[in-house]
Amino acid sequence: MRKIMTWSTVLILATAVTAAAAEPKLDTEEQKTLYALGLTISRSLSPFNLSPLELELVEAGFAAGSLHKTPAVDLETYGPKIKQLQESRAAAVAAVEKTTGQALLDKAGGEPGAMKTTSGLVMIPVILGTGASPTATDTVTVNYEGRLADGTVFDSSIQRGEPATVPLNGVIKCWTEALQLVKVGGKSRLVCPADLAYGDQGWPPLIKPGATLIFEIELLAISHESAQTATQSEHAFYWYYCNDLKTYYPYVKNCPSGWQQVVPQTAPPGQ
């Protein structure tokens, strides 16, 4: 019995490897849509930080479930362990990200003109503004670009071609604190530790757990006092959703009908 199970496992994995290695045919719209379905599913797997071999196991389970084959493990036994695995993987990723982030914060803190606040935020002025500074309850209009520690751009009003208008009591803590120290017309580079950004949960698949984020942000204007009363724990930041293409920036760069500003950790608009 053990030999049968061993050879079955080898066969499943060999099939998965072969399937993964072959380039799929994407000739029809339906084929492309099905491929997009796979991409969508893959985003939900991001928190697990799977290796290629682990991904093969997931593919085998997915194939067994989709094709109604007899499962190799008892779902009632191992299903509850999925959340535990996700949490342990996220914690491991967060530990690595925080080590990398601390080195980035230390380096930024040593740059000319850098200011480090008691919260751990590092601010480096690029252009000094001459206007007023907002309060924590104001709404501001900004141009910004957000990068990961490796330089990858994960969000950018500049690339979208339009500034963002947001209430300061509805964004990540890093922004709330930093923008109160900037005058209209000013631009600063912010290095935000995870505790002031997305914390240990991250925002998969774009932002890993424990990630330190870098923003270059220009304060364009201050609007009326914000009517929003949500706490920062409820509203972390804003993302941009394209209803035409049913996906978020930066997975697509252009949206024919215009971008919808949405709050993370919620379903896409209209769902």
Order of alpha helices (4+ residues) and beta strands (2+ residues): alpha-alpha-alpha-alpha-alpha-beta-beta-beta-beta-alpha-beta-alpha-beta-beta-beta-beta-beta
